[in-house]
Amino acid sequence: MKVKEKIIDSISKMDEKELNVLYGQIRILELIKSPKSLQKAVSIERIREMTSTSKSSWADAVMEDREERL
């Protein structure tokens, strides 16, 4: 299963509270991608804010994604 399919499947199983957290993460990512933010580095405080709501291990997710590509 591809990453996009996994995301869509996970989203369909989320309750309202989880969707609100996810939407907050999406908004933070959009801010980071905006042209204004591309001109300066993201502060460590901002990175901590982004990752603080995540309950999963990002390292495990990256390793799993890389394994699927092989």
C-alpha positions in Angstrom: 0.0 0.0 0.0 1.4 3.4 -1.0 1.8 6.2 1.5 -1.1 8.3 0.1 -3.4 5.3 0.3 -2.4 4.7 3.9 -3.0 8.3 4.8 -6.5 8.3 3.2 -7.4 5.1 4.9 -6.2 6.4 8.3 -8.1 9.7 7.8 -11.3 7.9 7.1 -11.0 6.1 10.5 -10.4 9.3 12.5 -12.8 10.9 14.9 -13.4 14.7 15.0 -10.8 15.3 17.7 -8.1 13.5 15.6 -9.1 15.3 12.5 -8.7 18.7 14.3 -5.2 17.7 15.3 -4.4 16.6 11.8 -5.8 19.9 10.3 -3.5 21.8 12.7 -0.5 19.8 11.4 -1.5 20.6 7.8 -1.8 24.3 8.6 1.7 24.3 10.1 3.1 22.5 7.0 1.4 25.1 4.8 3.0 27.9 6.7 6.4 26.3 6.3 5.9 25.9 2.6 4.8 29.5 2.1 7.3 31.8 0.2 7.7 33.9 3.3 8.9 31.0 5.4 11.2 29.7 2.7 13.4 32.8 3.1 14.4 31.9 6.7 15.1 28.7 8.6 12.5 27.1 10.8 13.3 27.5 14.5 13.7 24.6 16.8 10.7 25.8 18.8 8.6 25.7 15.7 9.7 22.2 14.9 8.9 21.1 18.5 5.5 22.6 18.1 4.9 20.7 14.9 6.0 17.4 16.3 4.5 17.8 19.8 1.0 16.6 18.7 2.4 13.5 17.0 2.0 10.3 19.0 3.9 8.1 16.6 7.6 7.7 15.9 8.5 9.7 12.9 11.8 7.7 12.5 9.8 4.4 12.4 7.5 5.9 9.7 10.5 7.0 7.6 12.1 3.6 7.9 8.8 1.8 7.0 8.4 4.1 3.9 11.9 3.4 2.8 11.4 -0.4 3.2 8.3 -0.2 0.9 10.3 1.5 -1.8 12.8 -1.4 -2.0 
